[in-house]
Amino acid sequence: MNFSGIYQQEHFHEGEEITWVEVQGLPGTNCYCDEEAYAKLQEKIREFPIEGIHFIDSGNYHYMSRIWLEKIQEPFRLLVFDNHTDMQPPAFGGILSCGGWVQASIEEIKWLQEVVLVGPDEEAFKQIEADESHGEYTGERDADSRTGNTKVRFLSREKLAGSSVEENMRFMDEIPVDLPLYISIDKDVLCKEDACTAWSQGDMRLEELLAYLECVLKRFRQNGQKVLGADICGECDAAQGMSSQANDRANRALLELLRGYIRCGMTPASIGGE
């Protein structure tokens, strides 16, 4: 999805069978998505199935995950790697934002049964209302009185940093395989050595993220469960002259891993223009 033009500075997609969705310059899309832009974006991806690996530009456009999720028409679980909860209430009425798309998905998408959120710090989790989140490292499951059977389980930045990769794998192993999975990755969960993003970043190394993902993907394959698709954001701000070299490497590594487990659906030969 070409919102900012940043992918034209990267090379991970060269030689791949890809489709560019041209949305650069579309009004009402930067951080917040207004009603008119929402309808435009829905139309832009109308012909695409949920199956596939969707690169959605910088974290300013992470709300695109919410729009992609509308395509899922069966009960599913959402796995999110992010340095932020993206569960903040909207600042302007009910408008969709990059900082509130997870909460919007919980409230509005009936097929979403649970969110597994990996990466935000513990203080951010404390700000989430108690009836909208549950679970510690043990993976305890509590009822969510506000959203029925929709829940949030989480693994904080502090626990990630304070435990070994092997110990954190226990959390990944506790993600149930009873439902299909959709994965959303914001590269701001990574440390600055492995990504350059427009938002504050976490401590995770790229090899750790790949290990966690592979653990989950293998378990779902071994149990005959679907991984419906994935999206990736967290590009740098092209307008501020940031370097995209680290992101290019990370995108290549993520693409190579994910395409071994995710079926890419049929897509139009090209989609572009207004």
C-alpha positions, 0 to 999 in steps of 0.5 A, spaced: 500 500 500 503 506 497 501 511 502 508 515 503 512 512 497 517 509 502 517 502 499 520 505 492 526 506 496 526 499 498 528 493 495 525 487 499 519 486 494 524 486 487 523 480 483 516 478 487 509 477 485 506 483 488 501 488 486 501 496 488 495 499 491 496 506 490 493 511 495 499 516 496 496 523 497 489 520 499 486 526 503 484 524 510 488 518 511 494 520 515 494 517 523 486 518 522 482 515 517 476 520 516 469 517 513 470 519 506 477 516 506 475 510 509 470 508 503 475 510 498 480 505 502 475 499 502 474 500 495 481 500 493 482 493 497 475 490 495 478 485 490 483 483 494 482 477 499 484 477 506 489 471 504 496 474 503 501 478 506 499 486 506 505 491 507 501 497 509 507 503 510 508 506 516 505 506 523 501 512 521 496 507 517 496 501 522 488 502 522 488 499 515 489 492 519 482 494 522 479 495 514 483 488 512 479 484 518 473 486 515 474 481 510 474 475 515 467 472 515 469 466 520 471 466 528 478 468 528 484 470 533 488 476 532 496 476 534 499 483 534 506 485 535 507 492 537 510 497 541 503 500 543 497 497 545 493 501 539 487 501 544 486 508 545 479 511 545 478 516 539 480 523 540 475 526 535 468 522 535 468 515 533 474 516 527 478 510 526 485 512 528 492 508 528 492 509 535 485 506 536 484 500 531 485 494 536 480 497 540 475 499 534 476 491 532 474 488 538 468 493 539 466 492 531 468 486 528 463 480 531 468 474 528 474 477 532 474 472 538 481 474 542 487 479 541 494 477 543 498 483 544 505 482 544 510 488 546 507 494 549 510 496 556 506 494 562 504 502 564 500 502 557 497 495 559 494 498 566 491 504 562 486 499 558 480 498 562 480 491 566 474 489 563 477 489 556 484 485 558 486 479 561 491 474 563 499 475 565 504 470 563 501 464 565 495 465 560 489 465 564 483 467 561 477 471 564 471 473 561 470 480 558 464 483 561 464 489 556 465 485 549 462 478 551 467 473 548 472 478 545 478 478 550 485 481 550 491 477 552 498 480 553 506 479 553 509 486 555 515 489 553 518 488 560 517 481 560 520 480 553 526 484 555 527 480 562 526 473 560 530 469 555 527 467 548 526 460 550 521 463 556 517 467 552 516 462 547 512 459 553 507 465 552 507 463 544 505 456 545 499 458 550 496 461 544 490 456 542 490 453 535 482 452 536 481 458 531 484 461 525 489 466 526 491 473 523 497 477 524 499 484 524 506 486 525 508 493 527 516 494 526 516 499 532 516 493 536 523 492 534 529 496 537 533 501 533 538 497 530 533 493 527 528 498 524 527 505 523 520 507 524 516 514 525 514 512 532 517 510 539 520 503 539 521 497 543 527 492 545 526 486 541 531 484 536 529 482 529 531 474 530 527 474 536 521 476 532 522 471 527 523 466 532 516 468 536 513 468 529 516 461 527 514 458 533 506 460 532 506 459 525 509 452 526 504 450 531 498 452 527 501 448 521 502 442 525 495 442 528 492 443 521 489 450 523 489 456 518 493 462 518 489 467 514 494 473 512 498 478 515 500 485 515 506 489 516 507 496 517 512 501 521 516 504 515 520 510 516 518 517 515 520 518 508 519 526 508 524 526 514 529 523 510 530 517 515 534 511 512 530 505 510 535 500 510 534 496 516 526 496 515 528 493 508 532 488 511 526 486 516 521 486 511 525 481 507 526 477 513 519 477 514 516 476 507 521 470 507 518 467 513 511 468 512 510 466 505 512 459 507 506 459 511 501 464 508 497 462 502 497 468 498 490 469 494 489 471 487 489 478 486 488 483 480 494 484 475 494 491 478 490 496 482 492 504 482 490 511 480 484 514 484 
